């Protein structure tokens, strides 16, 4: 189920036809897509967790589920049930989104340090017929599990937060605070009975992630300006700042264009550019925490009655903020690498609880006072820009995109779709390793995809 290795090079041949307008279309595309999809599932890693007594086992084909803002991927899987060990009880599966704001080790007086934001339970055994339609993923898992497999699926609402963790301090221990998602199978007499004690040996669970990727259409970046007049001067300093584009990827340098028109008698001594992360924790109340993740000073001097224009680059990285307690990072499974939390995208018409992350760029001019009053007449000029910091969308649907784009798009490595770790590699590494290469073109197109 996960032990087989990909061959270093795998070739797929797709036959195409040409219509009367000279456009290429794929012949028998539907069947080819299904074949490749089923082949990919059979070769991909399957995530499994068995209960302590061995009577139930949870199977998932993946652990990362994409939030497209207006819809979320269905969380589907299969649970294997051994009826001989149930003793008349039933088998349930629940999916929960929860906010963890304390370690389980602190639960010494019966207090819960975990609050469920959203939870849904379904009965899988005995079957109720609610999940009669199976997805291709479930069909493949059922073949692996056998007749004892019971499929289940959940539809997450769009107003749930993404998987985010608050970075612990150097001396903190235990699980990090943050938002997590859990799929749990359990044996019980009722789905949700507060008086029923469910033993740990009767449960099995897997953590999953709800993630967002940057939209494909990257618009021009924001622009902001300010004019500030100082004491003892009759003319202002005008500052304008802008970003090249609206969305930046993790690990990429952020280019900030700065224009200054200094009509005063003062001198601008330095320009400071800062990226700040804003984390809004929305539970019983809404609290926002601001932390700088990157700050650089540039020794540019803008004399009195002069103009200035230049672009500056800064790169916010988690590697430079490893000991900053309470910083929001993207949720991770086990001990794999992660990065700064991505900007939270939402429709805006629904209230969202949990952790909401945003960023802003601050451009600050340090203006000297000069004259007899010295620093008393000096001040700073500051302008702020909203920043969207996210990961690029891997080619999760690259097979279908192959046909709709006329076989001209680059293919991404299979690893991004096959394993959860591929999602959270550094984005610069992700793009440099995108090495699928078209060999020939024509009515028959051969693609050689180098597997990572």
VEXDREN-2710 file (C-alpha; in Angstrom, 1 decimal):
% VEXDREN-2710
k/r/px/py/pz
1/UNK/0.0/0.0/0.0
2/UNK/2.9/2.4/0.4
3/UNK/6.0/0.3/0.2
4/UNK/6.4/0.3/-3.6
5/UNK/8.7/2.9/-5.0
6/UNK/8.1/4.8/-8.2
7/UNK/10.3/4.1/-11.1
8/UNK/12.8/7.0/-11.7
9/UNK/11.1/7.7/-15.0
10/UNK/7.5/6.9/-15.9
11/UNK/6.1/7.4/-19.3
12/UNK/2.5/8.1/-20.2
13/UNK/1.3/8.3/-23.9
14/UNK/-1.8/10.2/-24.6
15/UNK/-3.3/10.1/-28.1
16/UNK/-4.9/13.4/-29.3
17/UNK/-7.1/14.4/-32.2
18/UNK/-7.4/17.7/-34.1
19/UNK/-10.8/19.4/-34.6
20/UNK/-11.9/21.5/-37.6
21/UNK/-10.4/24.7/-36.0
22/UNK/-7.0/23.0/-35.6
23/UNK/-7.2/22.6/-31.9
24/UNK/-6.0/19.5/-30.2
25/UNK/-8.4/17.5/-28.1
26/UNK/-7.8/14.3/-26.2
27/UNK/-9.4/11.1/-27.4
28/UNK/-10.9/8.9/-24.7
29/UNK/-9.7/11.4/-22.1
30/UNK/-12.2/10.3/-19.5
31/UNK/-11.1/6.7/-19.5
32/UNK/-7.4/7.7/-19.5
33/UNK/-7.9/10.0/-16.5
34/UNK/-9.7/7.3/-14.5
35/UNK/-7.0/4.7/-15.3
36/UNK/-4.2/7.0/-14.3
37/UNK/-6.1/8.1/-11.2
38/UNK/-6.7/4.6/-10.0
39/UNK/-3.1/3.7/-10.8
40/UNK/-1.9/6.6/-8.7
41/UNK/-4.1/5.6/-5.8
42/UNK/-2.9/2.0/-5.9
43/UNK/0.7/3.2/-5.9
44/UNK/0.2/6.0/-3.3
45/UNK/0.7/5.8/0.4
46/UNK/-2.4/4.9/2.5
47/UNK/-2.7/6.2/6.0
48/UNK/-3.9/3.6/8.5
49/UNK/-4.5/3.6/12.3
50/UNK/-5.8/0.5/14.2
51/UNK/-7.5/0.5/17.5
52/UNK/-5.8/-1.0/20.6
53/UNK/-8.1/-4.1/20.5
54/UNK/-7.7/-4.5/16.7
55/UNK/-11.5/-4.5/16.1
56/UNK/-11.5/-1.3/14.0
57/UNK/-9.0/0.3/11.6
58/UNK/-9.1/3.7/10.0
59/UNK/-7.9/4.2/6.4
60/UNK/-7.4/7.5/4.6
61/UNK/-6.0/8.1/1.2
62/UNK/-4.5/11.5/2.1
63/UNK/-4.3/13.8/5.1
64/UNK/-4.3/17.2/3.4
65/UNK/-7.7/18.6/2.3
66/UNK/-7.8/21.9/0.3
67/UNK/-10.1/24.8/1.1
68/UNK/-10.9/26.6/-2.1
69/UNK/-12.7/29.4/-0.2
70/UNK/-16.1/28.7/-1.8
71/UNK/-15.8/24.9/-1.1
72/UNK/-13.7/22.4/0.7
73/UNK/-12.6/19.0/-0.5
74/UNK/-14.7/16.1/0.9
75/UNK/-13.0/14.2/3.7
76/UNK/-13.5/10.6/2.7
77/UNK/-12.1/7.3/3.9
78/UNK/-12.9/3.7/5.0
79/UNK/-13.0/2.1/8.4
80/UNK/-12.5/-1.7/8.7
81/UNK/-14.8/-3.3/11.2
82/UNK/-14.5/-6.7/12.9
83/UNK/-18.1/-7.4/14.0
84/UNK/-17.0/-10.2/16.3
85/UNK/-15.5/-7.8/18.8
86/UNK/-18.4/-5.3/19.0
87/UNK/-20.6/-7.1/21.6
88/UNK/-23.7/-5.5/20.2
89/UNK/-22.2/-2.0/20.1
90/UNK/-22.0/0.2/17.0
91/UNK/-19.1/1.9/15.2
92/UNK/-19.0/5.6/14.6
93/UNK/-16.7/8.1/13.0
94/UNK/-16.4/11.8/13.8
95/UNK/-14.6/14.7/12.2
96/UNK/-13.8/17.5/14.6
97/UNK/-12.2/21.0/14.2
98/UNK/-10.9/22.1/17.6
99/UNK/-8.8/24.9/19.1
100/UNK/-6.2/23.6/21.6
101/UNK/-5.2/26.3/24.0
102/UNK/-3.3/24.3/26.6
103/UNK/-1.4/21.1/27.0
104/UNK/-3.1/17.9/28.1
105/UNK/-0.5/17.6/30.8
106/UNK/-2.1/20.7/32.5
107/UNK/-5.4/18.9/32.8
108/UNK/-5.1/18.0/36.5
109/UNK/-8.4/19.4/37.9
110/UNK/-10.8/18.2/35.2
111/UNK/-10.5/21.3/33.0
112/UNK/-10.5/20.9/29.2
113/UNK/-7.9/22.8/27.3
114/UNK/-9.6/22.0/24.0
115/UNK/-12.7/23.6/22.5
116/UNK/-14.6/22.0/19.6
117/UNK/-15.3/24.6/16.9
118/UNK/-17.2/22.1/14.7
119/UNK/-17.9/18.4/15.0
120/UNK/-20.0/15.9/13.0
121/UNK/-20.6/12.2/13.8
122/UNK/-21.9/9.4/11.5
123/UNK/-22.7/5.8/12.1
124/UNK/-20.7/3.4/9.8
125/UNK/-21.6/0.0/11.3
126/UNK/-24.2/-1.3/11.1
127/UNK/-24.5/0.5/7.7
128/UNK/-27.3/3.1/7.5
129/UNK/-27.0/3.6/3.7
130/UNK/-26.1/7.3/4.1
131/UNK/-22.8/6.9/2.2
132/UNK/-24.2/4.8/-0.7
133/UNK/-22.1/6.6/-3.3
134/UNK/-18.4/5.9/-3.1
135/UNK/-15.6/8.2/-4.4
136/UNK/-12.8/6.7/-6.5
137/UNK/-10.6/7.0/-3.5
138/UNK/-13.0/4.9/-1.4
139/UNK/-13.4/2.4/-4.2
140/UNK/-9.7/1.8/-4.2
141/UNK/-9.5/1.7/-0.4
142/UNK/-12.4/-0.8/-0.3
143/UNK/-10.4/-3.1/-2.6
144/UNK/-7.5/-3.0/-0.2
145/UNK/-9.6/-3.5/3.0
146/UNK/-12.1/-6.1/1.7
147/UNK/-15.7/-6.9/2.7
148/UNK/-15.3/-5.5/6.2
149/UNK/-14.7/-2.0/4.9
150/UNK/-17.3/0.7/5.6
151/UNK/-16.9/4.0/3.7
152/UNK/-17.6/7.4/5.3
153/UNK/-17.4/11.0/4.1
154/UNK/-17.7/14.5/5.6
155/UNK/-18.3/17.8/4.0
156/UNK/-16.5/20.6/5.9
157/UNK/-18.2/24.0/5.9
158/UNK/-16.3/27.0/4.4
159/UNK/-16.2/29.1/7.5
160/UNK/-13.8/26.9/9.4
161/UNK/-10.2/28.0/10.0
162/UNK/-7.2/26.3/8.4
163/UNK/-4.8/24.1/10.4
164/UNK/-2.6/26.6/12.3
165/UNK/-0.2/26.1/15.2
166/UNK/1.1/28.7/17.6
167/UNK/4.9/28.2/17.8
168/UNK/5.9/27.2/21.4
169/UNK/8.8/28.9/23.2
170/UNK/12.2/27.2/23.5
171/UNK/11.4/25.9/27.0
172/UNK/7.8/24.9/26.2
173/UNK/6.8/21.2/26.1
174/UNK/3.8/19.2/25.0
175/UNK/1.5/19.8/22.0
176/UNK/1.4/23.3/20.5
177/UNK/-1.6/25.4/20.8
178/UNK/-3.6/26.0/17.7
179/UNK/-6.3/24.7/15.4
180/UNK/-6.3/21.0/14.4
181/UNK/-8.6/18.6/12.6
182/UNK/-9.2/15.0/13.8
183/UNK/-10.8/12.0/12.2
184/UNK/-11.7/9.4/14.9
185/UNK/-13.3/6.0/14.8
186/UNK/-14.8/4.5/17.9
187/UNK/-17.0/1.7/19.3
188/UNK/-19.9/2.8/21.4
189/UNK/-23.6/2.2/22.2
190/UNK/-24.5/5.7/21.1
191/UNK/-22.9/8.4/18.9
192/UNK/-22.7/11.0/21.6
193/UNK/-23.6/10.0/25.2
194/UNK/-22.0/12.0/27.9
195/UNK/-22.6/9.2/30.4
196/UNK/-20.9/6.5/28.3
197/UNK/-17.2/5.9/28.9
198/UNK/-15.4/5.0/25.7
199/UNK/-12.1/3.2/26.4
200/UNK/-9.0/4.2/24.5
201/UNK/-8.6/0.7/23.1
202/UNK/-11.9/1.1/21.3
203/UNK/-10.8/4.1/19.3
204/UNK/-8.5/5.0/16.4
205/UNK/-7.7/8.4/15.1
206/UNK/-5.8/10.3/12.5
207/UNK/-5.0/14.0/12.4
208/UNK/-5.6/15.8/9.0
209/UNK/-5.0/19.3/7.8
210/UNK/-7.3/21.8/6.1
211/UNK/-5.1/24.0/3.9
212/UNK/-5.4/26.9/1.4
213/UNK/-3.3/27.7/-1.6
214/UNK/-2.8/31.0/-3.4
215/UNK/-5.3/31.8/-6.1
216/UNK/-4.1/31.4/-9.7
217/UNK/-4.8/35.0/-10.7
218/UNK/-2.2/37.2/-9.1
219/UNK/-3.3/40.8/-9.4
220/UNK/-1.2/44.0/-9.2
221/UNK/-0.1/44.8/-5.7
222/UNK/-1.5/47.4/-3.3
223/UNK/-0.3/51.0/-3.1
224/UNK/-0.5/53.5/-0.3
225/UNK/0.7/57.0/0.3
226/UNK/0.8/59.6/3.0
227/UNK/1.9/63.3/3.3
228/UNK/3.1/64.5/6.7
229/UNK/3.9/68.0/7.7
230/UNK/6.3/68.6/10.6
231/UNK/6.6/71.3/13.2
232/UNK/8.3/74.5/12.0
233/UNK/7.9/73.6/8.4
234/UNK/5.3/74.7/5.9
235/UNK/5.7/71.9/3.4
236/UNK/5.3/68.1/3.8
237/UNK/7.2/64.9/3.2
238/UNK/5.3/62.7/0.7
239/UNK/5.8/58.9/1.0
240/UNK/4.4/56.4/-1.5
241/UNK/4.9/52.6/-1.2
242/UNK/3.7/49.8/-3.4
243/UNK/4.1/46.0/-3.9
244/UNK/4.8/44.5/-7.3
245/UNK/2.0/41.9/-6.9
246/UNK/-0.8/41.1/-4.6
247/UNK/0.3/37.6/-3.5
248/UNK/3.8/36.4/-2.5
249/UNK/4.9/32.8/-1.9
250/UNK/6.7/31.7/1.2
251/UNK/10.4/32.0/0.8
252/UNK/10.3/34.5/-2.1
253/UNK/11.7/38.0/-1.6
254/UNK/9.1/40.7/-1.3
255/UNK/9.8/43.8/-3.4
256/UNK/8.7/47.1/-2.0
257/UNK/8.8/50.1/-4.2
258/UNK/9.3/53.4/-2.3
259/UNK/8.9/56.9/-3.7
260/UNK/9.7/60.0/-1.5
261/UNK/9.3/63.7/-2.2
262/UNK/11.0/65.6/0.6
263/UNK/9.8/69.2/0.3
264/UNK/11.0/70.1/3.8
265/UNK/14.3/71.3/5.2
266/UNK/14.8/68.1/7.0
267/UNK/16.8/65.0/6.0
268/UNK/15.5/61.4/5.8
269/UNK/18.3/59.4/7.5
270/UNK/17.0/55.8/7.1
271/UNK/14.3/53.7/5.6
272/UNK/12.9/50.8/7.6
273/UNK/10.8/48.0/6.0
274/UNK/9.0/45.6/8.2
275/UNK/6.7/42.6/7.7
276/UNK/4.3/42.0/10.5
277/UNK/2.1/39.0/11.2
278/UNK/-1.3/39.6/12.7
279/UNK/-2.9/36.6/14.4
280/UNK/-6.6/37.0/15.4
281/UNK/-7.8/34.4/17.9
282/UNK/-11.6/34.3/17.8
283/UNK/-13.2/32.2/20.5
284/UNK/-15.1/33.7/23.3
285/UNK/-13.8/37.1/22.3
286/UNK/-11.6/38.4/19.5
287/UNK/-7.9/39.2/20.3
288/UNK/-5.3/40.2/17.8
289/UNK/-1.5/39.7/18.3
290/UNK/1.0/41.5/16.1
291/UNK/4.6/40.1/15.7
292/UNK/7.3/41.3/13.3
293/UNK/8.7/38.5/11.2
294/UNK/11.2/40.5/9.2
295/UNK/12.6/43.9/9.6
296/UNK/15.5/45.6/7.8
297/UNK/16.9/49.1/7.8
298/UNK/18.4/50.7/4.7
299/UNK/20.8/53.6/5.1
300/UNK/19.4/55.8/2.4
301/UNK/19.8/59.6/2.8
302/UNK/17.2/61.9/1.2
303/UNK/18.3/65.5/1.5
304/UNK/16.0/68.4/1.9
305/UNK/14.0/69.5/-1.2
306/UNK/14.8/66.3/-3.1
307/UNK/13.1/63.2/-4.5
308/UNK/14.0/59.6/-4.2
309/UNK/12.8/56.3/-5.8
310/UNK/14.0/52.8/-5.1
311/UNK/12.9/49.2/-4.7
312/UNK/13.8/47.2/-1.6
313/UNK/13.6/43.5/-1.0
314/UNK/13.0/41.6/2.2
315/UNK/12.3/37.9/2.8
316/UNK/10.3/36.8/5.9
317/UNK/11.4/33.3/6.9
318/UNK/10.4/31.0/9.8
319/UNK/14.1/30.0/10.1
320/UNK/14.8/33.5/11.4
321/UNK/12.0/33.4/13.9
322/UNK/12.4/29.9/15.4
323/UNK/12.4/31.1/19.1
324/UNK/9.6/33.6/18.8
325/UNK/6.8/32.3/21.0
326/UNK/3.2/32.5/19.8
327/UNK/4.1/33.0/16.1
328/UNK/1.5/31.4/13.8
329/UNK/2.9/28.6/11.6
330/UNK/1.1/26.3/9.2
331/UNK/-0.2/23.2/10.9
332/UNK/2.1/20.2/10.6
333/UNK/1.8/16.4/11.1
334/UNK/4.4/14.9/13.5
335/UNK/7.8/16.6/13.2
336/UNK/7.9/17.6/9.6
337/UNK/9.1/21.1/8.5
338/UNK/6.7/23.9/8.1
339/UNK/6.7/27.6/7.4
340/UNK/5.0/30.8/8.5
341/UNK/1.3/30.5/8.6
342/UNK/-0.4/31.4/5.3
343/UNK/-2.8/34.3/5.0
344/UNK/-6.3/33.2/5.8
345/UNK/-8.7/33.6/2.8
346/UNK/-12.5/33.8/3.5
347/UNK/-15.7/34.8/1.8
348/UNK/-16.3/37.5/4.3
349/UNK/-20.0/36.9/4.7
350/UNK/-19.6/34.2/7.5
351/UNK/-18.1/34.6/10.9
352/UNK/-15.0/32.4/11.3
353/UNK/-13.8/31.2/14.7
354/UNK/-10.3/29.9/15.6
355/UNK/-7.1/31.5/14.3
356/UNK/-7.2/34.0/11.4
357/UNK/-3.8/35.1/10.0
358/UNK/-2.9/38.2/8.0
359/UNK/0.2/40.2/7.1
360/UNK/1.1/43.8/6.5
361/UNK/4.2/45.6/5.2
362/UNK/5.2/48.8/7.0
363/UNK/7.5/51.4/5.4
364/UNK/9.0/53.8/7.9
365/UNK/11.0/57.0/7.2
366/UNK/13.3/58.2/10.0
367/UNK/13.4/61.9/9.7
368/UNK/16.0/64.0/11.5
369/UNK/15.0/67.2/13.3
370/UNK/17.9/69.5/12.5
371/UNK/18.0/73.2/13.4
372/UNK/18.1/74.6/17.0
373/UNK/15.4/72.3/18.3
374/UNK/17.2/69.1/17.1
375/UNK/15.2/66.0/17.7
376/UNK/12.2/67.8/19.1
377/UNK/11.0/68.5/15.5
378/UNK/12.0/65.2/14.1
379/UNK/9.5/62.4/13.5
380/UNK/8.7/59.3/11.6
381/UNK/6.6/58.9/8.5
382/UNK/4.9/55.5/8.2
383/UNK/2.7/53.8/5.6
384/UNK/1.2/50.3/5.7
385/UNK/0.4/47.8/2.9
386/UNK/-1.6/44.6/3.1
387/UNK/0.4/41.5/2.2
388/UNK/-0.9/38.1/1.1
389/UNK/1.6/35.4/1.9
390/UNK/0.8/31.9/0.8
391/UNK/2.0/28.7/-0.9
392/UNK/1.5/28.1/-4.6
393/UNK/-1.1/25.5/-5.5
394/UNK/0.6/22.2/-6.4
395/UNK/-0.8/20.5/-9.5
396/UNK/-3.2/18.3/-7.5
397/UNK/-5.5/18.1/-10.5
398/UNK/-2.7/18.1/-13.1
399/UNK/-4.1/15.1/-14.9
400/UNK/-7.4/16.8/-15.7
401/UNK/-5.6/20.1/-16.4
402/UNK/-3.5/18.2/-18.9
403/UNK/-6.5/17.7/-21.2
404/UNK/-8.1/21.1/-20.7
405/UNK/-4.9/23.0/-21.4
406/UNK/-4.0/21.2/-24.6
407/UNK/-1.1/19.3/-23.0
408/UNK/1.0/22.4/-22.8
409/UNK/1.3/22.9/-19.0
410/UNK/4.3/21.8/-17.0
411/UNK/3.6/18.9/-14.7
412/UNK/4.4/19.0/-11.0
413/UNK/6.0/16.0/-9.3
414/UNK/3.7/13.3/-8.1
415/UNK/5.1/13.6/-4.6
416/UNK/2.9/16.7/-4.0
417/UNK/-0.2/14.6/-4.5
418/UNK/1.0/11.3/-3.1
419/UNK/2.3/12.4/0.3
420/UNK/1.4/15.0/2.9
421/UNK/5.1/16.1/3.2
422/UNK/5.2/17.5/-0.3
423/UNK/2.7/20.2/0.5
424/UNK/4.9/22.0/3.1
425/UNK/8.3/21.9/1.5
426/UNK/9.8/25.3/1.0
427/UNK/8.1/26.9/-2.0
428/UNK/11.3/27.8/-3.7
429/UNK/12.3/24.2/-3.5
430/UNK/8.9/23.2/-4.8
431/UNK/9.3/25.4/-7.9
432/UNK/12.9/24.5/-8.7
433/UNK/12.1/20.8/-8.6
434/UNK/9.2/21.1/-11.0
435/UNK/10.9/19.2/-13.7
436/UNK/8.4/17.5/-15.9
437/UNK/9.5/17.9/-19.5
438/UNK/7.6/17.5/-22.8
439/UNK/9.6/15.2/-25.1
440/UNK/7.7/15.6/-28.4
441/UNK/4.7/17.4/-29.6
442/UNK/2.1/16.6/-32.2
443/UNK/-0.9/14.5/-32.5
444/UNK/0.7/12.2/-30.0
445/UNK/2.4/13.8/-27.0
446/UNK/4.8/11.8/-24.8
447/UNK/5.4/13.1/-21.3
448/UNK/8.3/11.9/-19.2
449/UNK/7.7/12.8/-15.6
450/UNK/10.6/12.4/-13.3
451/UNK/9.4/11.2/-9.9
452/UNK/10.9/12.6/-6.8
END
